[in-house]
Amino acid sequence: MRSRARKDIDETMQDMTSRGSAYLSDAAAQGQRLAQDLDERLEGYTGKSSDAWLKDATRTIARNPWKTLAVVGVVAYVLGKLRA
């Protein structure tokens, strides 16, 4: 009796693992499609790719770390007030 219960548990765990793996694979593919669509829209609206935006942001943060920190603080404060 005990070995049958153990076998059922093992089968259930294998089934859950395979379904979980398939779900994660689907979610990853959907995430990649969404990121690609967002990148295309961003480039269409602004004329710059997301890579160019990230390089500009990185350069700005490196040149003005305190101003960047202040902007982040203000944005966080405003968003916090909007949610309240």
Buried (B, 14 or more C-beta within 10 A) or exposed (E): EEEEEEEEEEEEEEEEEEEEEEEEEEEEEEEEEEEEEEBEEBBEEEEEEBEEBEEEEEEEBEEEEEEBEEEEEEEEEEEEEEEE
